[in-house]
Amino acid sequence: MISLIIVDDEPKARSTIRDILNLGPAKFNILGEAADVHSAYELILQKKPDLVLLDINLPDGTGFDLLKKFEKIDFRIIFITAHEEYAVRAFRFSAMDYILKPIAASDLLQAVGKAGEVIKNEKTEEKFKAFLANLERINKIVLRTAESIHIISISDIVRCESDVNYTRFHLTGGEKLLVSRTLKEYDEMLCPSGFFRTHQSHLVNLDHIRRYDKAEGGHLIMDDDSWVPVSSRKKEQLFRLFENFG
């Protein structure tokens, strides 16, 4: 889910933006709101959003003044303002879009939708780069089951499968381990080491993918002959990873 912050000094404008975002098909995690440069700066530093919806005229400066406070802008920006004359300057700050007030719902949804896709693609690329950086390392993971503490080479994990609040690990050689931690935790832990979340309930080791079959909505065949579904929203990211393999 893409995280964002709304920066606008008008409470009504912030409310309108929230309402429009809730209408759209994409889900966004609104981390907070700010009404001036100072509070926006502190909020962005604290929350580290993927996207900032930014008004230009603020009580203690401009949106440009806010952006100049950052040594590195590691978030995407959509400007929302009543002043068209700032457009050229806005795009010099690598703005993703520039929306004029009064806000048209279609314009905002289109802009945040486009930004969301770009951000998701960037995150996928970052995970893939991290995966490449880890290829030469010998990585191990500690898995605690009810009976034992296992020290497992990450390369020996074929896939992970959600089982309510547990995660079932499928290892090379057919061994299975049930661990009392959620798949989400292992998603965050293992994705930088070459794993990919294909589905809400499945996490796979990219090194153990044998093939992708298009039948029945699309699924992966793994080295252990298991069948793993790929959700429709994950296919594009997975295909992009396949292209990088080539």
Secondary structure, 3 states (H helix, E strand, C coil): CEEEEEECCCHHHHHHHHHHHHHCCCCEEEEEEECCHHHHHHHHHHHCCCEEEECCEECCEEHHHHHHCCCCCCCEEEEEECCHHHHHHHHHCCCCEEEECCCCHHHHHHHHHHHHHHHHHHHHHHHHHHHHHCCCCCCEEEEECCCCEEEEEHHHEEEEEEECCEEEEEECCCCEEEECCCHHHHHHHHHHHCEEEEECCEEEEHHHEEEEECHHHCEEEECCCCEEECCHHHHHHHHHHHHHHC
